[in-house]
Amino acid sequence: MEVSVDKRASSYAPRNLLNAEQLKDGIRQRSQGRDDEVPVQSWLLNHFYRHLVGNFEPARRIQTLEEAGVTLGTEALPNWVAGYFSATAKTPTETSSETLATLVWIDPLDPQLLHQEALLVEFLTSRKGTALEGKLDRITCPQALALWEKEHAQMSARVDQGWRQSSTEALTTTVTCAEHSWVELRPDSALLRAEMAFESYVMRHCLGQFANRRALTGGYGERYAEAVEQQGMRVFSLRDAQGQPHITVSLIIQGNGALTVEQVKGKQNRPPVERYFQDLLLFLNAIGTDQQTPADCIAIGIARTESGWLRIEDVSDPEAQTRLVARYPQLFYRLDAPSAMVEWLVAARQSDLLLEVSPQAPSVKYATRHIFKKTPWPPRQADDPRYQTEGVPWTDMSPALAEEIAAWQTRTR
């Protein structure tokens, strides 16, 4: 099979990455956790990593040496970073184009990154047994993404040819909600693959998209069918009274029997409709899962906490908030009432998030005042005790803020 992709869109742009090892370690750990085969893991650490470094658009651009230090927080700056900024200060004739390549930082847990990785793993795994299986290293990441999009467009065009009737014999009711029910696609049913094809037909995703629609074999559907049949995966569907699906959930069965949520899909691989969120939370808490939260759930604002699955806005326990934001900093803006500890954590690790949600703790407000570029208050007398903490003068603090901080500290003792 020849890969025909615009070469201008199949290369990797020259950029420098501030947290290269952190990003690569994240890819490696997730790949090992999924038990990806060696060729897939090698491709991810080569082509997918290079694609992220060169082409990933949510990358954060680093403009100064000081900003680089703040972004990495407690981590030591790589030795080459200081030299990079020294080089950028020179004239263009004194500096090579490679040295002047943009310096960026990429969130290793960015939902878009995780989503892109998941669909690429799906694509690479589905190549097993095809002419491309031994040629993965020759396919760049942009080419793989283009092939994935092309194949899914073709599947959408052929969807009318793959109609299958749903059968109650292939389903087991697991959780009953107010208006809907969660059913599991039975791994021991002779109609499992037909039910998967029906789920895909209605939902317009690739769970039951088989290469041979008559025999229900091959393609993306084969991967999922084998996983369910071999009891390595469980698949659930939220059905209405007419038997129509609205959400598809796949869970990985770990070696110790624990369940890890892999994907949560609405129609056309989009996030589920919000009116079904309560049914989703009821199901996830009833079925029992491990502590992992997939990118699909992060995207719709729900997460696994110590006390179960919750909407981010409903996480009020300070310790739970801290654990959540430490792992998924991008969720900070969704918390209704973040604790002071969470605000300090965000201020230390990713202070730019405070531009979206202003801190509530007065001490955090003061400590991060430079972020908002407000006009400083008139300087005060350094020996005035009202503007000192542990003997350190806060020369630009207003009387009102000094009183607010003092009152807040008294309330929280």
N, C-alpha and C positions, 0 to 999 in steps of 0.2 A: 504493500500500500504506500503510495507516494503522498508525502505531506506537502500540500500547496498552501503556503502562507506568505503574505507580504513580508519580505525580508526586513523592510524598514520597521515593521512592528514586532519582529521576532528576536531583536537583539536586546542587550542589557546596557542601560545607560551608565556612564561613569559617575559614580557617587562614592563618597566616603561614609562609612557607618561608624558611629560613636560606640554603639553597644553590640559589636559584631559577635563576640563570643556568647553573650547572653541570648541573642537571637538564634544562633546556630544550636546552642544547647537546648533551647525550647523545642526546636524542630526535631532534634534527635530524641529527646525524652518522650515526646508525644508519639513519634514513630515506633519507638521501642515498646511503649505502653500499648500500642495497637497490634503489636507483633507483625508489623509490616515485613514483607519479604525483603531480602537484601537488595535486590535491584530497585525496589520502590524507595527504600530508605536512602540508598545512594543517590538516586535521582533528586529526592527532596533536598538533601544536603548540598547538592550541586546546583541544579537548575532552579529549583524553587527558591533557595537561599539567594542566588545571584539575581533572580527576578525581584525579590523583595528589596535587596540593596539598591538596585538600579532603577526599578520602575514603580515600586509601591507608593501610591499617591498620598495616603494619610501620613506619610513620613513627616516628622517634625524637623524643620531646618534650624541648624545651630549657627548663630551669627557671630558669637564672641567666645573667647576662652572662659570668661566668667559664666556664661550661660551653659557651657559644656560641663563645668564643675557642678553647677546647681542641678542640672539634669541627671547626672550620675549619682548625686547625693553622696553617700558614704563611700562609694566605690572610687578607687584611685583612677585618675585620668591616664589613659594609655600614653606612653612616652612620645608617640608621634604627634599628638594633638597640639602641643605647644609649637612644634615646628610647622604644623599646618597653618596656624594663624599668623606665624611670622612670615610665612611664604605669601599668604594672601595680602599682606601689607605692602609687598613689593609691587613694582610696576609690571604690567603684562609681559614686557620683554625679558624680565628677569626671572619669570616663573613659568614653568611648563603648564600646559592645559590640564595635565593629569593632576598636578598638585592643587590646582584651583577648582577641582571638582567639588560640588556641593557637599557639605558635611551635614548628615542627618542622624536623627535618633528615631527608632521604630519601636513601638510598643509590642513586645513579643506576644501579648494576649489581646491584641486589637481584634474585635469581632470580625471585621472584614478579612483580616489575615487568616483567622481560624476557619472562616467559611470558605475562603479560596483554597486553603490547604485541604479541607475535607472533600471538596468536589474534585480536586486533582488526585487525591488518593483513590477516590471512586473511579476516576478515569483510568489511572494506572493499573489498578487491580483488575478492571474489566478487560485489559489488554492480554491477560493471561490466556494462552492458547491461540493467540492471533499472530499474524505476520509481524506485528509491531513488538511482540514480547521481547525479542532479543535486540531491539533497536532503540530502546528508550533513551540511551545516552545521546542519540542523535536528534532527539526532539527537544527543542527549547521550551521553556515554560510558556511564553506567549503562544507558541504553536500548539501546545497541549490544551491551553485554554480555548484557542480558536476551534480545535477539533471537538472539544467538549460542547461548545456552543452549537457547532454545526450538527453534531449528532443529536443533541436535544431538540434542535429545530426540526430535524428529520423525524424524530419520534413524535413530535407534536403533529406533523403533517400526516403521519400514518395512524394516528390514534383511533380513527374511525374503523380501521381494519382490525383492531385488536379487542373488540368488545367481548367481554365474558360476563356471564350471569353470576351475581352473588349467591352464595348458598349458606344457609344456617348450619349445614353439616361441617363447614370449614371454620366455624366460629365458636368461641366460648365467651359468654358474658362474664366480665370480670368486675366492673364497678358500675353501679347504677346511679346516675345523677338525676336532677329534677326533671329535665326534659330529654336527656340523651343517655346513652349507655356506651361504656367502653367495652369493646370486644377484642379478644386475642385471636390472631390467625393461628389455627392449630397446626403444630409441626407434624403431627401424625396423620393428618387428613390427606386423602388422595386428591382432594380439591384445593390444596394449599396454593399451588401455583396459579390456578384459575382465579382464586380469590385475590391473590396479589395482583394479577392482571386487571381485575375489576377495580381494585383500590387505585391503581395507577391511571386507569381510564378516567375515573371520576375526578381524581385529585390532580391529574396532569403532572405527575412526577415519575421518577424512574424505578421505583420499588419493584414493579412487576413488568418492566419493559424488557421483554425477551427478544433476542435476535430472531429466533424462529417462533413466530406468533402461533403457528399451528401446533407445534410440539411443545411450546412453552419451555424452550431451552436457550442457553447462550445469552450473551449481552449482560446488561446491568441486572436484569432479573435473576440470572443464574447465580450471581454472587450472593444476593440476598436470600434466595431460595435455599441454597446450600447451607448458608449460615443458620437459617431457621431449622431446616431438616436435621442438621447435625447438632442442634441444641446449643449453638454458640450465640444465638440471638433470639430475642422475642420481639414480635411486632404487634402493636395494638392500634386500633382505629376507633375514633369517636364517631358513633353513628346516631342519626336521628330516628324518629319513629318510622320513617319510610325506608330505613336501612342505608341512607346516603352518608358517606364519610365526610368529616369536616377537619379532622386532625389525624395525622399518622405519626406514631411514636415508635422508634426502634431503640431497644436496650441491649447492650452487650452483656452476656453472662460470663462473669469472671471465673477463674479456676476455683475460687473458694465459694462460688455460688452467688456472690454479690452481683447486683444489677447496676450497670453504668448507663445513664441516658446518653445515647449516641446522637440522635437527631429528633427534632420536633418540627414537623412540616405542616403548613397549611397548603392550600391549593396552589399549584404551579411553583412549588418549592418556596413560596413566600411565607412570612411569619403567620401564625394562626390569627384569625379574627379575634379582637379583644373580647367579644361577648362570650367566647368559649374559655377564657382564662381561668375562671373559677372551676370549671369542669376539669381543666388540665391540672390545676393544683390539687384538687380532690383526688384525682387518679394517681399522681406522682406520690402523694403522701400515703395513699392506700397500698400501692404496689410495693413500696419500700425500695429505696435506691441508696447507693453510696454517696459520698460527699461531693462528687464531681458535678459541675455545672457546665453543660455544653454551650457553645457560642449561640446556638439557636435560642436558648433560654435567656442568656444575657441580653440578646437583641430585643426581646419582648419585655424585659424587666422583671424576670423572676429568677430566684436563685435558691440553691440548697444551703440551708443554715443548720446549726446544731439542733434547732428545734423543729426542723422540717423545711419543706418548700414554702417560700413566701414571696409575695410581691415585694420588690425592693423598697417601695414606699412604706411597707408595713414592718420593716426591720427596725425595731426601736431599741433593742438591748445594746448598750454601748460596746460590749465585748463582741457581739455578733457583727455589729457595724464595722468594728476595727478589723476583724478577720476578713470580712467581705471586701472592704476597700483595699486592704493590703494585697489581696489577690487580684481584684478587678478594680483598679483605680478609676476607670471610666464610669463606674456606677455611682460615684460620689454625688453627682448632681441630681440623682434620682431619690436620694434620701430626704425624707420630709424634715427630720430634725436631727442632723448629724451631731454626734457628741464632740466635745472639745478635743478629745484624743484623736478622733477621726480627722478633724480640721488640722491638728498639728501634723498628723501623718501625711496628709495631702500637701500641706505647706512645705514639708521637708522633701517629699519625693516628686511631686508634680504640681508645683504651685500655680501653674497656668490654669488649672481647673478652677481656681478660686475666682477667675474672671467670669465664670459662668454662674457660680453660686458664692456670694459674698459670705465670709465667715461670720458666725454669730458670737463666738467667744470673744470678749473685748481684747484679751491678751493676744489672740491670733490676729485680730483686726490690726492691732498696733504693729505686731511683728511683721506683717505682710503689707503694710501700708504702701511700700514702694511699688508694689505690683499695679496699683490702681492709679499711680502717677497723679496723686492729688497735690494740691498746693500745700506745702508744709506750714505748720503753725508757727507763729513767731517764737524764736528761741527763748528759753527760760533760764533762770539762774541755776547753775550747776549745783549750788549748795542748798537749794530749796528741797527739803525732804519730801514734799508732795510729788516731786518728779524723779524719785530715785527708787530702785528696787535692789535690795542687797548691796547698797552703796554705789550702784551704777546709775548715773544720771540719764534720764530720758528727756533730752533738751527740747524736743519738739512736741511734747505731749500737751494737749489742751487740758484745762481744769476739768471740763466735763468728762473727758475720757479717763482721766485719773480717778475721778469719783466712780465712774462706771466699772472700771477694773477692780477697784477696792471693794465695791458692793458685790460684784460677781464672785470674787474670791471668798468673801465672807459667806455667801449662800452655798458655795460648793464644798466648804470644809466639813 
